[in-house]
Amino acid sequence: MPAQKKPDRPKQNPRPAKTGPVPLWLHQNTAMMGYQSLRIMWPHLLAGKIPMPSGLRKRADKIIRAAAKLNKDELTRLAASIDASVVQKLDQFQRGVGFYQNHNFTRPKPRAKIIAQNGRIKLWDYGAKSKYAPAVFIIPSLVNRAYILDLRADKSFVQFLKNHGLRPLLLDWGEPGAREKLFTMDDYFTIAAELFAAIPPAYHKRRKPIIAGYCMGGVFAAALALHNPGAYSALLAMATPWDFKSGFSDGDKIAFYLKNTLPSFAESGLIPVDVLQSMFYQIDPMLVVKKFEKLGRQKPDKAELDNFAALEDWINDGVPLAYHVMHECLDGWYVKNLTAAKKFRMGGKIIDPGKIAKPAMVVIPQNDRIVPPKSAMKLARQIPGATIFTAQTGHIGMVASNYAKSQLWPQIIHWLQKI
């Protein structure tokens, strides 16, 4: 009896180099539902049965009037064209995900050394061009990794500072461990103040350090300045959330998270990355889908993929957040608005921007969807004599884009040189 031929097995694709965008299942489902709903809802749109904001209503009415002029065959062809467009967009999204996942980009190791550390929290020294270069103590957000400020050699805020006569010192919160998961914001502030005090005296022999904060790190920076009025020379706050009643419209969602989501993580002490990413997802559910669809429209070259992967890797390289910190953010900031009301404390002292006496610059990205410009502007208005710079970019773009490097960062250097 002749040996039976074994059936051919499909070739196994190698494991992708990357697994993002995180959480992948959420963005895949959003792509399917978002694009397929175009076809499903088309008849209801023509019938005027879909509620929508006034701005979109005008565009919808224009489409309805144009469709009313079409005959039956033309409407059939239009529906088929919508079907084809849905398939094309889904295919482009998947192609974009494939381009990213299979691109072997690895971020280089930081060109810096650790000069102080407390548990998992480190202070990186990026060096200086001259011995007495003024130090810039930079505090990032607790939510994402600090290296967004040193993303790539050609898109590095800290390297830009170094190349323009300063000594960047980047605070790296790290990933919470057994100790840090019990932290409050006050605990984190205490360690930030300790590492600030650990700056070598030689680094501020000719000029006291500049304190800088990015995103929620700006709140820490303001508190650090108030606790150390004679130990710094200037304050820089970039995209810092302050007034949570201006520009934010997610009150119901925040109340839901506080009541129904947050208690589930009280015992573990950590809010998982996927939960945090899902909260940011609510800002614009189709944002990630459209980004990968654009990538998949045509095969990008290596340089384009390197740039895309560097930023996307950072976005997907999130860290859990301590439960108590999350509760303080949602309840103390978003619900009670303690910051703008001048009732929020760090280190036992109320953060009152009106008492900041040194020169201050507040940078406000006009296209920021994470920290609405109105929210950051309230901080600027509360600091006496603050210099306000409105950047034509978004929250991440202000620290990792060509625009930032050519237009924003030079303005920061110019301001620091003249004060």
Secondary structure, DSSP 8 states (H G I E B T S, - for coil): ----------------S---SSSHHHHHHHHHHHHHHHHHHHHHHHTT-----HHHHHHHHHHHHHHHT--HHHHHHHHHHHHHHHHHHHHHHHHHHHHHHT--------S-EEEEEETTEEEEE---SSTT--EEEEE--SSS-GGGGG-BTTB-HHHHHHHTT-EEEEEE-----TTGGG--HHHHHHHHHHHHHTS-GGGGSSS--EEEEETTHHHHHHHHHHH-TTS-SEEEEES----TTSS---HHHHHHIIIIIGGGGTTT-EE-HHHHHHHHHTT-TTHHHHHHHHHHTS---HHHHHHHHHHHHHHHS---EEHHHHHIIIIIIIIT-TTTTT--EETTEE--GGG--S-EEEEEETT-SSS-HHHHHHHHHHSTT-EEEEESS-TTTTTSSHHIIIIIHHHHHHHHHH-
